[in-house]
């Protein structure tokens, strides 16, 4: 049996929304293991001088809980 947990995180990028989503996974994976999926809940951007300067995403990451018993 597996247990899946969902965690909400926000991330940003100066390149694209896709890169912001990847940043969310990259940074979360430093402390989370077994990430299974990402759901983009919201996207936004910062505009400066009529140009997008920062892409932002709010995402839900699902990951499998490690049920290995520690001795």
N, CA and C atoms as a LAMMPS dump frame, in Angstrom:
ITEM: TIMESTEP
0
ITEM: NUMBER OF ATOMS
213
ITEM: BOX BOUNDS ff ff ff
-5.0000000000000000e+02 5.0000000000000000e+02
-5.0000000000000000e+02 5.0000000000000000e+02
-5.0000000000000000e+02 5.0000000000000000e+02
ITEM: ATOMS id mol type element x y z
1 1 1 N 0.842 -1.169 0
2 1 2 C 0 0 0
3 1 3 C 0.892 1.239 0
4 2 1 N 0.492 2.254 -0.723
5 2 2 C 1.252 3.505 -0.727
6 2 3 C 0.359 4.647 -0.251
7 3 1 N 0.997 5.62 0.37
8 3 2 C 0.301 6.816 0.828
9 3 3 C 0.898 8.002 0.097
10 4 1 N 0.035 8.808 -0.513
11 4 2 C 0.46 9.977 -1.273
12 4 3 C 0.061 11.221 -0.489
13 5 1 N 0.993 12.135 -0.357
14 5 2 C 0.734 13.403 0.329
15 5 3 C 0.862 14.524 -0.687
16 6 1 N 0.115 15.61 -0.485
17 6 2 C 0.148 16.765 -1.385
18 6 3 C 0.652 17.972 -0.607
19 7 1 N 1.579 18.695 -1.227
20 7 2 C 2.177 19.866 -0.608
21 7 3 C 2.067 21.035 -1.582
22 8 1 N 1.616 22.181 -1.091
23 8 2 C 1.541 23.379 -1.93
24 8 3 C 2.823 24.184 -1.802
25 9 1 N 3.377 24.577 -2.947
26 9 2 C 4.576 25.416 -2.947
27 9 3 C 4.437 26.488 -4.027
28 10 1 N 5.231 27.531 -3.888
29 10 2 C 5.302 28.586 -4.89
30 10 3 C 6.742 28.667 -5.375
31 11 1 N 6.917 28.975 -6.657
32 11 2 C 8.254 29.092 -7.226
33 11 3 C 8.249 30.154 -8.312
34 12 1 N 9.455 30.585 -8.686
35 12 2 C 9.542 31.617 -9.722
36 12 3 C 10.701 31.331 -10.666
37 13 1 N 10.735 32.093 -11.762
38 13 2 C 11.786 31.983 -12.765
39 13 3 C 11.797 33.258 -13.596
40 14 1 N 12.946 33.595 -14.113
41 14 2 C 13.024 34.723 -15.043
42 14 3 C 12.891 34.25 -16.487
43 15 1 N 12.767 32.918 -16.705
44 15 2 C 12.708 32.357 -18.062
45 15 3 C 11.289 32.065 -18.55
46 16 1 N 10.545 31.266 -17.752
47 16 2 C 9.222 30.822 -18.207
48 16 3 C 8.446 30.2 -17.051
49 17 1 N 7.129 29.951 -17.286
50 17 2 C 6.323 29.259 -16.296
51 17 3 C 6.787 27.813 -16.157
52 18 1 N 7.189 27.21 -17.271
53 18 2 C 7.689 25.834 -17.221
54 18 3 C 8.941 25.748 -16.354
55 19 1 N 9.826 26.729 -16.491
56 19 2 C 11.04 26.755 -15.687
57 19 3 C 10.704 27.001 -14.217
58 20 1 N 9.714 27.816 -13.951
59 20 2 C 9.281 28.043 -12.574
60 20 3 C 8.745 26.738 -11.967
61 21 1 N 7.979 25.978 -12.744
62 21 2 C 7.468 24.687 -12.264
63 21 3 C 8.621 23.73 -11.994
64 22 1 N 9.6 23.702 -12.877
65 22 2 C 10.765 22.838 -12.667
66 22 3 C 11.54 23.274 -11.423
67 23 1 N 11.629 24.57 -11.194
68 23 2 C 12.296 25.073 -9.991
69 23 3 C 11.591 24.591 -8.727
70 24 1 N 10.261 24.541 -8.773
71 24 2 C 9.504 24.042 -7.619
72 24 3 C 9.895 22.597 -7.326
73 25 1 N 9.978 21.781 -8.366
74 25 2 C 10.35 20.376 -8.194
75 25 3 C 11.804 20.255 -7.734
76 26 1 N 12.694 21.004 -8.365
77 26 2 C 14.116 20.924 -8.045
78 26 3 C 14.381 21.286 -6.588
79 27 1 N 13.798 22.367 -6.135
80 27 2 C 14.041 22.797 -4.765
81 27 3 C 13.326 21.903 -3.748
82 28 1 N 12.107 21.487 -4.055
83 28 2 C 11.374 20.613 -3.133
84 28 3 C 12.056 19.258 -3.003
85 29 1 N 12.664 18.778 -4.082
86 29 2 C 13.289 17.455 -4.045
87 29 3 C 14.539 17.415 -3.175
88 30 1 N 15.007 18.567 -2.725
89 30 2 C 16.149 18.586 -1.805
90 30 3 C 15.762 18.014 -0.439
91 31 1 N 14.484 18.136 -0.078
92 31 2 C 14.03 17.601 1.207
93 31 3 C 12.903 16.576 1.062
94 32 1 N 12.252 16.531 -0.086
95 32 2 C 11.198 15.549 -0.339
96 32 3 C 11.721 14.48 -1.282
97 33 1 N 11.274 13.255 -1.059
98 33 2 C 11.646 12.159 -1.948
99 33 3 C 10.376 11.579 -2.56
100 34 1 N 10.526 10.871 -3.638
101 34 2 C 9.409 10.179 -4.294
102 34 3 C 8.34 11.128 -4.824
103 35 1 N 8.74 12.283 -5.373
104 35 2 C 7.758 13.186 -5.987
105 35 3 C 7.16 12.482 -7.199
106 36 1 N 5.84 12.455 -7.268
107 36 2 C 5.139 11.709 -8.316
108 36 3 C 4.477 12.597 -9.374
109 37 1 N 3.983 13.778 -8.959
110 37 2 C 3.294 14.619 -9.937
111 37 3 C 3.277 16.063 -9.465
112 38 1 N 2.962 16.936 -10.428
113 38 2 C 2.839 18.36 -10.13
114 38 3 C 1.556 18.85 -10.793
115 39 1 N 0.811 19.679 -10.076
116 39 2 C -0.398 20.292 -10.619
117 39 3 C -0.222 21.796 -10.515
118 40 1 N -0.261 22.468 -11.653
119 40 2 C -0.121 23.919 -11.682
120 40 3 C -1.467 24.516 -11.273
121 41 1 N -1.493 25.097 -10.098
122 41 2 C -2.744 25.652 -9.583
123 41 3 C -2.974 27.078 -10.082
124 42 1 N -1.891 27.868 -10.178
125 42 2 C -2.031 29.264 -10.569
126 42 3 C -0.73 29.74 -11.204
127 43 1 N -0.848 30.67 -12.134
128 43 2 C 0.305 31.292 -12.782
129 43 3 C 0.135 32.805 -12.706
130 44 1 N 1.252 33.497 -12.507
131 44 2 C 1.226 34.951 -12.545
132 44 3 C 2.596 35.431 -13.011
133 45 1 N 2.687 36.72 -13.268
134 45 2 C 3.951 37.278 -13.74
135 45 3 C 4.113 38.695 -13.223
136 46 1 N 5.367 39.095 -13.099
137 46 2 C 5.71 40.464 -12.739
138 46 3 C 6.108 41.18 -14.025
139 47 1 N 5.578 42.373 -14.231
140 47 2 C 5.854 43.153 -15.437
141 47 3 C 6.598 44.422 -15.044
142 48 1 N 7.664 44.71 -15.782
143 48 2 C 8.444 45.925 -15.565
144 48 3 C 8.77 46.515 -16.935
145 49 1 N 8.444 47.769 -17.133
146 49 2 C 8.645 48.44 -18.434
147 49 3 C 7.999 47.662 -19.572
148 50 1 N 6.768 47.215 -19.352
149 50 2 C 5.968 46.502 -20.355
150 50 3 C 6.557 45.161 -20.779
151 51 1 N 7.413 44.567 -19.958
152 51 2 C 7.988 43.252 -20.25
153 51 3 C 7.88 42.373 -19.011
154 52 1 N 7.628 41.097 -19.247
155 52 2 C 7.594 40.154 -18.137
156 52 3 C 9.013 39.958 -17.633
157 53 1 N 9.187 40.181 -16.333
158 53 2 C 10.519 40.025 -15.743
159 53 3 C 10.604 38.809 -14.816
160 54 1 N 9.459 38.311 -14.398
161 54 2 C 9.465 37.144 -13.512
162 54 3 C 8.173 36.362 -13.676
163 55 1 N 8.305 35.053 -13.84
164 55 2 C 7.174 34.144 -13.948
165 55 3 C 7.004 33.451 -12.606
166 56 1 N 5.763 33.341 -12.145
167 56 2 C 5.491 32.721 -10.855
168 56 3 C 4.423 31.642 -11.005
169 57 1 N 4.591 30.571 -10.251
170 57 2 C 3.591 29.503 -10.234
171 57 3 C 3.292 29.093 -8.799
172 58 1 N 2.054 28.739 -8.574
173 58 2 C 1.643 28.068 -7.34
174 58 3 C 1.296 26.646 -7.765
175 59 1 N 1.918 25.684 -7.137
176 59 2 C 1.744 24.295 -7.558
177 59 3 C 1.427 23.401 -6.375
178 60 1 N 0.865 22.259 -6.696
179 60 2 C 0.673 21.199 -5.716
180 60 3 C 1.545 20.033 -6.168
181 61 1 N 2.452 19.628 -5.298
182 61 2 C 3.313 18.487 -5.562
183 61 3 C 2.778 17.285 -4.797
184 62 1 N 2.67 16.16 -5.463
185 62 2 C 2.29 14.936 -4.759
186 62 3 C 3.531 14.057 -4.648
187 63 1 N 3.67 13.457 -3.48
188 63 2 C 4.816 12.586 -3.263
189 63 3 C 4.399 11.406 -2.4
190 64 1 N 5.094 10.302 -2.599
191 64 2 C 4.785 9.085 -1.869
192 64 3 C 5.531 9.087 -0.541
193 65 1 N 4.804 8.789 0.523
194 65 2 C 5.394 8.704 1.855
195 65 3 C 6.193 7.411 1.95
196 66 1 N 7.411 7.51 2.441
197 66 2 C 8.268 6.34 2.631
198 66 3 C 7.813 5.617 3.887
199 67 1 N 7.307 4.419 3.706
200 67 2 C 6.786 3.63 4.844
201 67 3 C 7.796 2.635 5.371
202 68 1 N 9.045 2.747 4.943
203 68 2 C 10.073 1.833 5.433
204 68 3 C 10.281 2.05 6.918
205 69 1 N 10.17 0.993 7.674
206 69 2 C 10.364 1.096 9.118
207 69 3 C 11.844 1.232 9.423
208 70 1 N 12.16 2.134 10.328
209 70 2 C 13.533 2.313 10.74
210 70 3 C 13.795 1.508 11.993
211 71 1 N 14.889 0.798 12.006
212 71 2 C 15.249 -0.06 13.148
213 71 3 C 16.117 0.686 14.127
